Amino acid sequence: MVKSSKPLFMGIDLGTQGVRVGIFTLEGDCLAMASEHYRTSYPEVGWAEQQPQDWWQALTNCSRQVTAQINNKEDITALTVCATSSTVVAVDAAGEPLGNAILWMDSRAKEEQEIINNTGHEVLQYSGGGVSVEWMVPKLLWLKRNRQDIYAKAAKVVEALDWVNFKLTGNWAASKCNAGCKWNYVDTKGGWNAQFFEQIGLADAEEKWPDKVLAMGEVVGELTDAAAIQLALPQGVKVVQGGIDAHTGMLGLGVTEPGSLAVIMGTSFVHLALTEKPLYAPGLWGPYPNVITADRWLIEGGQISAGSITKWFQDNFAKDLALDEDNVYAKLAEEAAGVPPGADGLVVLDFWQGNRTPYRDPSLSGAVWGLNLHHSRGHIYRAILEAVGYGTRNILQVFADHGHPVKEMAACGGVTKNAMWLQIIVDICQIPITVTQFSEAGILGSAVAASVGSGYYKDFTEAANQMVIRDRVVQPNAENKELYDFYFDKYQKTYEALAPLMHTMANGKGMIQDE
């Protein structure tokens, strides 16, 4: 394809609840955007699954919508996909799924996580000393141990990102971002460690994965004729490698060098920082070498449950507001706004799907205490918002304790649209948060990657400087510091007190057994 004088770039964000597609100029202006939801099923406690065909149908619909909104779709030069990480799907030789995909938040691979972490292998020092139950390797091991029929039939076991890129180009290629952060791929040590995988019972892991591992910004291939027709795109569009949705969001937030913390605030929260040297911090994930940019290390924290808890609360305790679905969250926010900081003595643990960091414990669960007859729905809702803020502060404390204090954050995601919630988080952490003008950092970050991969910018820093615009800075209210210090202490002590009980319950030891 001949370079257009006015190139356009498509960014695709395959998220937990749906796909978002945008078309951007070289200056970062969004000319068109579309989104479509798809369904998640929860067949057993701790399980979460999606149908890959739903991703492709939603992507096809959105691509057709955005190309119909512009007059110059022939100027679309390149596209990049980012996606939820460790959403795993087994496929046959033709790339057809052999069943539902196991979603990133699925925690069924607890035994496999323990098997891997109990090895104490040196590879694990590059993932914070262990793996998470959410990641690719525990899930692959779970499939091998529990779904031998599927495992044997699978020509590939890949992530959502890999499968969509295959549908687009016909080429299999893993992302160095995903592999480095979730597949125990260590770039500075030659990639995968065969001895490690043999030790955990996955000597054949590499046979199930793509042969190529491409860095973000490298070209996967061009759209196939069939994909171009389905997506209503011109032929010859380059497909540039993306990465994990949150990590690609770093580019969309302009965080491409050390100094700031990127926080993606959505269904889950992800906290990401680049460093010049490796930082080994138990309680955080990493350090991951070269997974975003060359010669930089990535440190990661995360909260599994954030926006998903407010969605759960809405679905179960705000059904009376369902008739005005577009304003449910606004109405709940109004109720919470009438409640003072600290929610009149309520403490909530935000562990609805376990804890990713700093406790790394899938057996933890949500909790609420301090209730009395004075408390209303608004009290509980505010306490949930504050719990997520305490969870963020808990992670920032680990950063600080290991020599990387966070002085500023750049944030994106649905939570940034909730002014009250964002202010609560800022007040709890006492750290300012910068919000960018375009809030969908995943699709903008994908467009940034596409612009670099197609040669219009030399690197991510140059592209982000041109395409990312800062909107406002939310400053902390010092008057709330002392109160939130008190409640944060209770949040930590609540975890310490309840964790043993939660483990007993999760292990079934406290359950009544049938005779």
C-alpha positions as CSV (number, residue, x, y, z in Angstrom):
1,M,0.0,0.0,0.0
2,V,1.3,3.5,-0.9
3,K,1.5,5.7,2.1
4,S,-1.3,8.2,2.3
5,S,-0.6,11.9,2.8
6,K,-3.3,11.8,5.5
7,P,-3.0,8.3,7.0
8,L,-5.6,6.9,9.4
9,F,-5.1,4.2,12.0
10,M,-7.6,1.8,13.5
11,G,-7.4,0.9,17.1
12,I,-9.2,-2.1,18.4
13,D,-9.7,-2.9,22.1
14,L,-11.1,-6.4,22.8
15,G,-12.1,-5.8,26.4
16,T,-13.9,-7.9,29.1
17,Q,-17.4,-6.7,28.4
18,G,-17.1,-5.8,24.8
19,V,-15.1,-4.5,21.9
20,R,-14.3,-0.9,21.0
21,V,-13.0,0.3,17.7
22,G,-11.8,3.8,16.7
23,I,-10.3,5.5,13.7
24,F,-7.6,8.1,14.4
25,T,-5.6,10.7,12.5
26,L,-1.8,11.2,12.8
27,E,-2.6,13.9,15.4
28,G,-4.6,11.5,17.6
29,D,-8.1,12.9,16.6
30,C,-10.8,10.3,16.8
31,L,-12.9,10.4,13.7
32,A,-15.2,7.6,14.5
33,M,-15.8,5.1,17.3
34,A,-18.1,2.2,17.9
35,S,-18.6,-0.5,20.6
36,E,-20.5,-3.6,21.1
37,H,-21.0,-5.9,24.1
38,Y,-20.7,-9.6,24.3
39,R,-21.7,-12.1,27.0
40,T,-19.7,-13.7,29.8
41,S,-20.9,-16.9,31.3
42,Y,-20.0,-18.2,34.8
43,P,-20.6,-22.0,34.7
44,E,-19.0,-22.7,38.1
45,V,-17.8,-20.7,41.1
46,G,-14.6,-18.9,40.1
47,W,-15.1,-19.7,36.4
48,A,-15.6,-17.2,33.6
49,E,-16.0,-18.0,29.9
50,Q,-16.7,-16.3,26.6
51,Q,-17.4,-17.5,23.0
52,P,-14.6,-16.4,20.6
53,Q,-17.1,-16.2,17.7
54,D,-18.8,-13.4,19.7
55,W,-15.6,-11.4,19.7
56,W,-15.2,-11.7,15.9
57,Q,-18.9,-10.8,15.2
58,A,-18.7,-7.8,17.5
59,L,-15.4,-6.6,15.9
60,T,-16.9,-7.1,12.4
61,N,-20.0,-5.0,13.3
62,C,-18.0,-2.2,14.9
63,S,-15.5,-2.0,12.0
64,R,-18.3,-1.7,9.5
65,Q,-19.9,1.0,11.7
66,V,-16.8,3.2,11.9
67,T,-15.8,2.9,8.3
68,A,-19.3,3.9,7.4
69,Q,-18.9,7.1,9.4
70,I,-15.9,8.4,7.4
71,N,-15.5,9.4,3.8
72,N,-11.9,8.4,3.4
73,K,-11.6,4.8,4.6
74,E,-9.1,4.2,1.8
75,D,-6.6,6.2,3.9
76,I,-6.7,3.6,6.7
77,T,-3.1,2.4,6.7
78,A,-2.7,0.1,9.6
79,L,-4.6,-1.3,12.6
80,T,-3.6,-2.8,16.0
81,V,-5.5,-4.9,18.4
82,C,-5.1,-5.0,22.2
83,A,-7.0,-7.5,24.3
84,T,-7.6,-8.9,27.7
85,S,-4.6,-10.9,28.8
86,S,-4.6,-14.6,29.4
87,T,-8.1,-15.1,27.9
88,V,-7.2,-18.5,26.6
89,V,-8.7,-20.4,23.7
90,A,-7.8,-23.9,22.3
91,V,-8.1,-24.1,18.5
92,D,-7.8,-26.8,15.8
93,A,-5.4,-26.7,12.8
94,A,-7.7,-24.4,11.0
95,G,-7.9,-22.0,13.9
96,E,-11.4,-22.9,14.8
97,P,-12.1,-22.8,18.6
98,L,-12.6,-26.2,20.3
99,G,-14.8,-24.7,23.0
100,N,-15.4,-21.5,25.0
101,A,-12.4,-19.3,25.9
102,I,-11.3,-19.2,29.5
103,L,-11.5,-15.6,30.5
104,W,-8.6,-13.8,32.2
105,M,-10.5,-13.5,35.5
106,D,-11.2,-17.2,35.7
107,S,-9.6,-18.7,38.8
108,R,-10.1,-22.5,38.2
109,A,-6.3,-23.1,37.9
110,K,-5.6,-22.8,41.6
111,E,-3.8,-26.2,42.0
112,E,-1.8,-25.5,38.9
113,Q,-0.7,-22.1,40.2
114,E,0.5,-23.9,43.4
115,I,2.4,-26.5,41.4
116,I,4.2,-23.9,39.4
117,N,5.0,-21.6,42.3
118,N,6.2,-24.5,44.5
119,T,9.0,-25.1,42.1
120,G,10.7,-21.9,43.1
121,H,12.3,-21.9,39.7
122,E,14.6,-18.9,38.9
123,V,12.4,-18.0,36.0
124,L,9.8,-16.9,38.6
125,Q,12.0,-14.0,39.7
126,Y,10.9,-12.2,36.6
127,S,7.2,-12.5,37.6
128,G,7.4,-11.2,41.1
129,G,8.4,-14.6,42.5
130,G,5.4,-16.6,41.2
131,V,2.6,-16.8,38.7
132,S,-1.1,-15.7,39.0
133,V,-4.0,-18.1,38.7
134,E,-5.2,-15.9,35.9
135,W,-2.2,-16.4,33.6
136,M,-1.7,-18.5,30.5
137,V,0.7,-21.1,32.0
138,P,-1.6,-22.2,34.9
139,K,-4.5,-22.3,32.5
140,L,-2.6,-24.4,29.9
141,L,-1.6,-26.8,32.7
142,W,-5.2,-27.0,33.8
143,L,-6.3,-27.9,30.3
144,K,-3.7,-30.6,30.1
145,R,-4.6,-32.1,33.5
146,N,-8.4,-31.7,33.3
147,R,-9.4,-31.5,29.6
148,Q,-7.1,-34.1,28.0
149,D,-9.5,-34.5,25.0
150,I,-9.3,-30.8,24.2
151,Y,-5.6,-30.5,24.9
152,A,-4.8,-33.4,22.6
153,K,-6.9,-32.0,19.8
154,A,-5.6,-28.5,20.1
155,A,-3.2,-27.5,17.4
156,K,-2.7,-24.2,19.3
157,V,-3.7,-22.8,22.7
158,V,-3.5,-19.1,22.3
159,E,-4.8,-15.8,23.7
160,A,-7.7,-13.8,22.4
161,L,-5.2,-11.3,20.8
162,D,-3.4,-14.1,18.9
163,W,-6.7,-15.6,17.6
164,V,-8.0,-12.3,16.4
165,N,-4.7,-11.4,14.7
166,F,-4.9,-14.9,13.0
167,K,-8.4,-14.2,11.8
168,L,-7.2,-10.9,10.4
169,T,-4.0,-12.1,8.7
170,G,-3.9,-15.9,8.6
171,N,-0.6,-15.7,10.6
172,W,0.1,-16.9,14.1
173,A,2.3,-14.7,16.3
174,A,2.4,-14.2,20.0
175,S,2.9,-10.7,21.5
176,K,6.1,-10.2,23.5
177,C,4.0,-8.1,25.8
178,N,1.6,-10.9,26.6
179,A,4.3,-13.6,26.6
180,G,6.7,-11.6,28.7
181,C,4.0,-10.7,31.3
182,K,1.8,-13.8,31.4
183,W,3.6,-16.8,29.7
184,N,6.9,-16.8,31.7
185,Y,8.8,-15.6,28.5
186,V,12.0,-13.8,29.6
187,D,13.4,-11.8,26.7
188,T,16.8,-11.2,28.3
189,K,17.2,-14.9,29.0
190,G,16.5,-16.1,25.5
191,G,12.7,-16.5,25.8
192,W,11.2,-19.7,27.3
193,N,13.1,-21.9,29.7
194,A,12.7,-25.5,28.6
195,Q,13.8,-26.9,31.9
196,F,11.1,-24.9,33.8
197,F,8.3,-26.1,31.5
198,E,9.5,-29.7,31.8
199,Q,9.5,-29.4,35.6
200,I,5.9,-28.2,35.8
201,G,4.7,-30.9,33.3
202,L,4.4,-28.7,30.2
203,A,7.4,-29.9,28.2
204,D,5.2,-29.6,25.1
205,A,4.1,-26.0,25.8
206,E,6.0,-24.4,22.9
207,E,4.3,-26.9,20.5
208,K,1.0,-25.4,21.5
209,W,2.0,-21.8,21.1
210,P,2.8,-19.6,18.0
211,D,6.4,-19.9,16.8
212,K,6.8,-16.2,16.4
213,V,7.0,-13.7,19.3
214,L,6.7,-10.1,18.0
215,A,7.2,-6.9,20.0
216,M,4.5,-4.3,20.1
217,G,4.8,-2.2,16.9
218,E,6.1,-5.0,14.7
219,V,4.0,-6.1,11.7
220,V,2.1,-9.3,12.0
221,G,1.0,-9.2,8.3
222,E,-1.6,-7.7,6.0
223,L,-5.3,-8.2,6.1
224,T,-6.5,-11.2,4.2
225,D,-8.9,-10.5,1.3
226,A,-11.6,-12.2,3.3
227,A,-11.0,-10.2,6.5
228,A,-10.9,-7.0,4.5
229,I,-14.3,-7.7,3.0
230,Q,-15.8,-8.8,6.4
231,L,-14.5,-5.7,8.1
232,A,-15.3,-3.3,5.2
233,L,-11.6,-2.2,5.1
234,P,-9.3,-1.6,2.1
235,Q,-7.0,-4.3,1.0
236,G,-3.3,-4.0,2.1
237,V,-4.0,-2.7,5.6
238,K,-1.1,-3.6,7.9
239,V,-1.9,-5.5,11.1
240,V,0.6,-4.3,13.7
241,Q,1.3,-6.3,16.8
242,G,-0.4,-5.0,20.0
243,G,-0.5,-6.3,23.5
244,I,-2.4,-6.6,26.7
245,D,-5.2,-4.0,26.8
246,A,-4.1,-2.3,29.9
247,H,-0.4,-2.2,28.8
248,T,-1.3,-0.8,25.4
249,G,-3.3,1.8,27.4
250,M,0.1,3.1,28.6
251,L,0.7,4.3,25.1
252,G,-2.7,5.9,25.0
253,L,-1.9,7.7,28.3
254,G,1.4,8.9,27.1
255,V,3.4,6.8,29.7
256,T,6.3,5.6,27.6
257,E,9.2,6.5,29.8
258,P,10.0,6.1,33.6
259,G,8.5,8.7,35.9
260,S,4.7,8.2,36.0
261,L,2.3,5.4,36.9
262,A,-0.3,4.4,34.4
263,V,-3.6,3.2,35.9
264,I,-6.3,1.6,33.8
265,M,-9.5,1.9,35.8
266,G,-12.2,-0.3,34.4
267,T,-13.7,-3.7,35.2
268,S,-10.4,-4.4,36.9
269,F,-7.6,-1.9,37.8
270,V,-4.0,-2.3,36.4
271,H,-1.1,-0.2,37.7
272,L,1.9,0.0,35.4
273,A,5.3,1.7,35.7
274,L,8.4,1.6,33.5
275,T,11.9,1.5,35.1
276,E,15.4,1.7,33.7
277,K,16.6,-1.1,36.0
278,P,14.8,-4.2,37.2
279,L,12.9,-3.8,40.5
280,Y,12.2,-7.0,42.4
281,A,9.3,-6.4,44.7
282,P,7.3,-9.3,46.3
283,G,3.7,-8.3,46.0
284,L,4.1,-6.8,42.5
285,W,4.4,-8.5,39.2
286,G,7.6,-8.3,37.2
287,P,10.1,-7.0,36.5
288,Y,9.3,-7.8,32.9
289,P,12.1,-6.9,30.4
290,N,11.4,-5.2,27.1
291,V,7.6,-5.9,27.0
292,I,6.6,-2.4,26.1
293,T,9.7,-0.7,24.8
294,A,13.3,-1.8,24.4
295,D,15.7,-1.4,27.3
296,R,12.9,-0.7,29.8
297,W,11.5,-2.9,32.6
298,L,7.8,-3.1,33.5
299,I,6.5,-3.4,37.0
300,E,2.8,-4.2,37.5
301,G,0.1,-4.2,40.2
302,G,-3.5,-5.0,39.8
303,Q,-7.0,-5.3,41.3
304,I,-9.1,-8.1,39.8
305,S,-12.4,-6.6,40.9
306,A,-13.2,-2.9,40.6
307,G,-15.8,-1.7,38.1
308,S,-17.1,-5.3,38.1
309,I,-18.2,-4.9,41.8
310,T,-20.2,-1.8,41.0
311,K,-21.8,-3.7,38.1
312,W,-22.6,-6.5,40.5
313,F,-24.1,-4.0,43.0
314,Q,-26.2,-2.4,40.3
315,D,-27.5,-5.7,39.0
316,N,-28.5,-7.0,42.5
317,F,-29.3,-3.9,44.6
318,A,-30.4,-1.2,42.2
319,K,-33.1,-3.0,40.2
320,D,-35.5,-0.2,40.9
321,L,-33.3,2.1,38.8
322,A,-33.1,-0.3,35.9
323,L,-35.9,1.6,34.0
324,D,-33.4,4.4,33.5
325,E,-30.5,2.2,32.6
326,D,-28.3,5.0,31.2
327,N,-28.4,6.9,34.5
328,V,-28.2,4.1,37.0
329,Y,-24.6,4.8,38.0
330,A,-25.3,8.5,38.2
331,K,-28.2,7.9,40.5
332,L,-26.2,5.6,42.7
333,A,-23.4,8.3,42.8
334,E,-26.0,10.8,44.0
335,E,-27.0,8.5,46.8
336,A,-23.3,8.0,47.7
337,A,-22.5,11.7,47.5
338,G,-24.8,12.3,50.5
339,V,-22.7,10.0,52.6
340,P,-19.5,11.3,54.4
341,P,-16.0,9.8,53.7
342,G,-15.7,6.6,55.6
343,A,-19.3,5.7,54.9
344,D,-20.2,6.1,58.6
345,G,-18.1,3.2,59.7
346,L,-18.4,0.7,56.9
347,V,-15.3,-1.3,55.7
348,V,-15.4,-3.3,52.5
349,L,-12.8,-5.7,51.1
350,D,-12.7,-5.6,47.3
351,F,-11.8,-9.2,46.7
352,W,-14.9,-10.4,44.8
353,Q,-12.7,-12.6,42.5
354,G,-9.7,-13.0,44.8
355,N,-6.8,-10.6,45.1
356,R,-4.2,-10.1,42.4
357,T,-1.8,-7.8,44.2
358,P,-0.3,-7.5,46.7
359,Y,-1.7,-10.7,48.3
360,R,-1.9,-12.9,45.2
361,D,-4.6,-15.0,46.7
362,P,-7.5,-16.3,44.6
363,S,-9.1,-17.8,47.7
364,L,-9.9,-14.3,49.2
365,S,-13.5,-13.0,48.8
366,G,-15.4,-9.8,49.3
367,A,-16.6,-8.7,52.7
368,V,-18.6,-5.9,54.3
369,W,-18.6,-5.1,58.0
370,G,-19.8,-2.3,60.3
371,L,-23.4,-2.4,59.2
372,N,-26.2,-1.1,61.3
373,L,-29.8,0.0,60.7
374,H,-28.6,3.6,60.0
375,H,-26.9,2.5,56.8
376,S,-28.5,2.9,53.4
377,R,-27.8,1.7,49.9
378,G,-25.8,4.9,49.3
379,H,-23.6,4.0,52.3
380,I,-22.8,0.6,51.0
381,Y,-22.2,1.9,47.5
382,R,-19.8,4.5,48.7
383,A,-18.0,2.0,50.9
384,I,-17.4,-0.2,47.8
385,L,-16.0,2.8,45.9
386,E,-13.7,3.5,48.9
387,A,-12.6,-0.2,49.1
388,V,-11.3,0.0,45.5
389,G,-9.4,3.1,46.5
390,Y,-7.9,1.3,49.5
391,G,-6.9,-1.5,47.2
392,T,-5.1,0.9,45.0
393,R,-3.3,2.5,47.9
394,N,-2.3,-0.9,49.2
395,I,-0.5,-1.5,45.9
396,L,1.1,1.9,45.8
397,Q,2.5,1.3,49.3
398,V,4.4,-1.8,47.9
399,F,5.9,0.4,45.1
400,A,7.0,2.9,47.8
401,D,8.4,0.2,50.2
402,H,10.7,-1.1,47.4
403,G,12.2,2.3,46.4
404,H,9.7,3.4,43.7
405,P,7.4,5.9,45.3
406,V,4.6,7.1,43.0
407,K,4.3,10.9,42.8
408,E,1.8,11.1,39.9
409,M,-0.6,8.9,38.1
410,A,-2.2,9.0,34.6
411,A,-5.5,7.3,34.4
412,C,-8.1,6.1,31.9
413,G,-11.1,3.9,31.9
414,G,-14.7,4.1,32.9
415,V,-14.0,5.1,36.5
416,T,-12.4,8.4,35.3
417,K,-15.9,9.4,34.1
418,N,-17.2,9.1,37.6
419,A,-15.9,12.4,39.2
420,M,-16.8,11.4,42.7
421,W,-15.1,8.0,42.6
422,L,-12.0,9.5,41.0
423,Q,-11.8,12.1,43.8
424,I,-12.3,9.4,46.4
425,I,-9.3,7.4,45.0
426,V,-7.2,10.6,44.8
427,D,-8.0,11.5,48.4
428,I,-7.3,8.0,49.7
429,C,-3.9,7.8,47.9
430,Q,-3.1,11.5,48.3
431,I,-1.5,11.5,44.8
432,P,-2.8,13.6,41.9
433,I,-4.2,11.9,38.9
434,T,-4.0,13.2,35.3
435,V,-6.9,12.4,32.9
436,T,-6.3,12.5,29.2
437,Q,-8.7,14.2,26.8
438,F,-9.5,11.0,25.0
439,S,-10.4,8.5,27.7
440,E,-10.3,5.2,25.7
441,A,-6.6,4.7,26.1
442,G,-6.7,1.2,24.8
443,I,-7.9,2.0,21.4
444,L,-5.8,5.2,21.2
445,G,-2.7,3.2,22.4
446,S,-3.4,0.7,19.6
447,A,-3.5,3.5,17.1
448,V,-0.2,4.8,18.5
449,A,1.3,1.3,17.9
450,A,-0.2,1.2,14.4
451,S,1.3,4.6,13.5
452,V,4.8,3.4,14.6
453,G,4.5,0.0,13.0
454,S,3.5,1.6,9.6
455,G,6.5,4.0,9.8
456,Y,4.9,7.3,10.5
457,Y,6.6,7.8,13.8
458,K,10.0,6.5,14.9
459,D,9.0,5.3,18.3
460,F,6.2,5.2,20.9
461,T,7.4,8.3,22.7
462,E,7.3,10.5,19.6
463,A,3.9,9.1,18.6
464,A,2.4,9.5,22.1
465,N,3.7,13.1,22.3
466,Q,1.8,13.9,19.1
467,M,-1.3,11.8,19.6
468,V,-2.1,12.0,23.4
469,I,-3.5,15.2,24.9
470,R,-3.8,15.8,28.7
471,D,-7.1,17.2,29.8
472,R,-7.1,17.8,33.6
473,V,-5.4,17.0,36.9
474,V,-7.4,15.9,39.9
475,Q,-5.7,17.1,43.1
476,P,-6.0,15.4,46.5
477,N,-8.1,17.0,49.3
478,A,-5.7,17.2,52.3
479,E,-8.7,17.5,54.7
480,N,-9.6,13.9,54.1
481,K,-6.1,12.4,54.6
482,E,-6.3,11.7,58.3
483,L,-9.8,10.1,58.1
484,Y,-8.8,7.9,55.1
485,D,-5.5,6.9,56.9
486,F,-7.7,5.6,59.7
487,Y,-9.9,3.6,57.4
488,F,-7.1,2.3,55.3
489,D,-5.6,0.8,58.5
490,K,-8.9,-0.9,59.2
491,Y,-8.9,-2.2,55.6
492,Q,-5.5,-3.9,56.0
493,K,-6.4,-5.3,59.5
494,T,-9.7,-6.6,58.1
495,Y,-7.8,-8.6,55.5
496,E,-5.4,-9.9,58.2
497,A,-8.4,-11.0,60.4
498,L,-10.6,-12.5,57.7
499,A,-8.0,-14.2,55.4
500,P,-7.8,-17.4,57.5
501,L,-11.6,-17.7,57.6
502,M,-11.8,-17.2,53.8
503,H,-9.2,-19.9,53.2
504,T,-11.1,-22.3,55.4
505,M,-14.3,-21.6,53.5
506,A,-12.6,-21.8,50.1
507,N,-11.1,-25.2,51.0
508,G,-14.5,-26.5,52.0
509,K,-13.4,-27.3,55.5
510,G,-16.2,-25.3,57.0
511,M,-18.9,-26.7,54.9
512,I,-21.5,-29.2,56.2
513,Q,-20.9,-32.6,54.5
514,D,-23.7,-34.9,53.5
515,E,-23.6,-38.2,55.4
